[in-house]
Amino acid sequence: MIPANDRLTQRQLFAMITVALLSPIARRMPSLLAANAGSAAWLSVVVSILPVAVMAIYLGAFLRTKKEGYGLREMIPAVLGKAIGKGVLFIISLWLVFYAGFLLRSGADRFISTIYPGSSPVPFIICMAAICFVAALGQLKAIARSAMIFRPLLLGVFLLILLFSFSNADLGGIWQIRSDDLLPVGYSALTTVNTLALATVFLLAEDSATGKFDTKSFAVWLFALLAIIGLLFLSCIGLFGADLTASITYPFFALARETSILGVLERTESLMIGIWVFADFVLISAILFIASGTLRFCFGIEESKEKLKVFELTHGKWLLLPCLAAALAVALFMAPSTISLKTFAENIVPVGNAILNLALFPLIFIIGKLRKRL
Amino acid sequence: MKRSRLIIIVCILSLALSGCKKSRGIYSNYREIEQLQLIQTLGIDGSPGALTVSVSSGKPLGGGTPVIISRSASSISSAIDLLQDYASQEQLYYAHLQYIVIGEEAAKSGVGGVLDYVERNMQIRISTPIIIASGCTAKELITGPGDADYDVTQALDSVKRDTDLTGYSHVFTCLETARALAESGVALAAAVSAVDTNGVVFMKPAGTTAVPAGYAVLKDGKLVDIFDGGAAVAASLMTGNAGTAGFSVDDGEGGSVTLELESGQAAVRPVWSDGGLDRIMVEVTVNAGIAELEYGKAEIMTGSVRSRLKQALAKKVKENIELLLERSKACDADFLGLGEQLRRDDPKAYEALPEDWLKSARFDVTVKAEIKHSYELGDPVSVDGGEKK
């Protein structure tokens, strides 16, 4: 359990979630939506409003129902029994480490595919891993505080690019929806909800936030992110069209490359890609922090009552090293090329995240509620 | 963990960042700015497997003559590598490319490879304008115009500015072309010719220059038609790029009046019948001003004369649009996006149409012309001394 003094305020928590979610949103959302439902995918953002509202209400209920001081580490064994619970937590940790590795690799790929052609991903992976390792050695509050600083910068830059590219967007004809668009639109909506559901890990994994959970504010943030997804998709589709958007590897960064700000500022894609390291940093650091904390619980290692120094790897903090090593191994060996990385990005990672955030956590909530063990 | 151990770990990890390896590292992307030679125009000729790439740098900011080189190879990338061999003092840099020119024969072979190259390339922006060389190769267009002071880039800049203004053509970007081809399989591109300036331009030694040559029609990625003149003006009008093209019409009293377009818009409305598409109504509105009266005596400010001028203008615009639609039908290339209008109007009926619906489509063109201005003058200037002469 995180000491009360080290807990996040809800503003910090929401900032962390927002910044972390900007990473997958910018990376793949436009091309995934366009590939799934073509230009009709804008409707999937509208369709997502209801499930996202339901998700906010469910998470609010979850956080209000659980006992004070309970994070996933306490909740899952309480609901599923100690042995099964620890097994499930171990699997969750493994998945989070794998996901961190995937994020390290895809972050490196973004550099290689856009500004450093033919480079090895190794330097990017190692630099990012080193930075995130240091951040994860500290407290979640420190990562969230950094997110508070990064959020206005990232959102400002994001909205500026979208504003200038949106003014050139040709959206004629995309508003017409045919009946055979509805199934792909539904699938795209699921993709959208699945991306936003990543927030669940941050909300539930640690008993991190102070005070009564503010469902309304959380819902507003989720809707704001949904609006950003919609705006990003419309900007990409308006400039590139559905076919090109689906085939471009990183549409948002391609958008930045083509956007001219009042004819004065051009070719800002390198800057965008550099800035987006902040979003990756928050996401990977927080995930490594949560994964190592969960593993510590699985191995029955007591947390220190005292505040540890950053580089003091006692009381199970050393578990961050194997977590980092495993994430590095995943990042270095999972996908030798962008093409194989795409398979992970489009098939394995979304499915894994959906199982975790849209199936397992709601199941824990329902069982816990029925058994009154939350 | 002791700090010393951490420093050792960081040092070991940093070995991986040294760049001492056989593959291209992150440092391969670094360039010294003073060694860069910005390329502004890139031309492609030939067919897949035997391509010629020609480049021109534009006039260097610091003075000197433009760098113009041309090499042949099996692919664009290979040719660009060869070009670099002939620019040993500087590194050719394509990130600020202004124009991509494709030779007529190369365009007939297909522009898909060029668009793919541009989309895939990290340096070149997909929003770079694309031009089809009409009646010549890209190499002729790139190596021909210019002297020590200017090159084809300035000539193409001039073409772009003029066509935007006049509407005799319109320069589209690679992105617009790629998008149109991806969505409908048909796209328009600006056509530009290399013409001899001998007897036309007198202030410098005669050579060639680039002039607008209307529009090139790309179907399934291949050049199928090039048209200019009235059809090109009509194409600009129909695609929302109407310029200030002039129309010379008879004033009915022995003189002629030049009417200059000020604005125009076109709307397409399909008429469906039980058997499918009955006809396509093309409704055009143009506004013009009186630019010039030649040998004119007509009192153009009177209602009857203006009405006659409006009718004459409407007739000319209608003829141009009908000519354009005939060209579209002849090459079965829906470069005006009529199919998309039909789809939006009635998706089911559109799906039921045969693939070559355009060939048998009937058009009903109506043009409404307005004369809005006569500028600084109303009726013609009197040159006969008036009634008291």
HADDOCK unambig.tbl for C-alpha pairs under 7 A between the chains (distance, minus, plus):
assign (segid A and resid 114 and name CA) (segid B and resid 122 and name CA) 6.02 0.50 0.50
assign (segid A and resid 115 and name CA) (segid B and resid 122 and name CA) 6.62 0.50 0.50
assign (segid A and resid 116 and name CA) (segid B and resid 26 and name CA) 6.00 0.50 0.50
assign (segid A and resid 116 and name CA) (segid B and resid 29 and name CA) 6.12 0.50 0.50
assign (segid A and resid 118 and name CA) (segid B and resid 24 and name CA) 5.71 0.50 0.50
assign (segid A and resid 119 and name CA) (segid B and resid 24 and name CA) 5.27 0.50 0.50
assign (segid A and resid 119 and name CA) (segid B and resid 25 and name CA) 4.63 0.50 0.50
assign (segid A and resid 119 and name CA) (segid B and resid 26 and name CA) 5.22 0.50 0.50
assign (segid A and resid 120 and name CA) (segid B and resid 25 and name CA) 5.97 0.50 0.50
assign (segid A and resid 123 and name CA) (segid B and resid 16 and name CA) 6.46 0.50 0.50
assign (segid A and resid 123 and name CA) (segid B and resid 17 and name CA) 5.21 0.50 0.50
assign (segid A and resid 173 and name CA) (segid B and resid 344 and name CA) 6.88 0.50 0.50
assign (segid A and resid 240 and name CA) (segid B and resid 175 and name CA) 6.83 0.50 0.50
assign (segid A and resid 240 and name CA) (segid B and resid 179 and name CA) 6.26 0.50 0.50
assign (segid A and resid 241 and name CA) (segid B and resid 179 and name CA) 5.94 0.50 0.50
assign (segid A and resid 243 and name CA) (segid B and resid 182 and name CA) 6.38 0.50 0.50
assign (segid A and resid 244 and name CA) (segid B and resid 179 and name CA) 6.80 0.50 0.50
assign (segid A and resid 258 and name CA) (segid B and resid 125 and name CA) 6.42 0.50 0.50
assign (segid A and resid 258 and name CA) (segid B and resid 127 and name CA) 6.28 0.50 0.50
assign (segid A and resid 311 and name CA) (segid B and resid 1 and name CA) 5.69 0.50 0.50
assign (segid A and resid 312 and name CA) (segid B and resid 1 and name CA) 5.25 0.50 0.50
assign (segid A and resid 313 and name CA) (segid B and resid 1 and name CA) 5.68 0.50 0.50
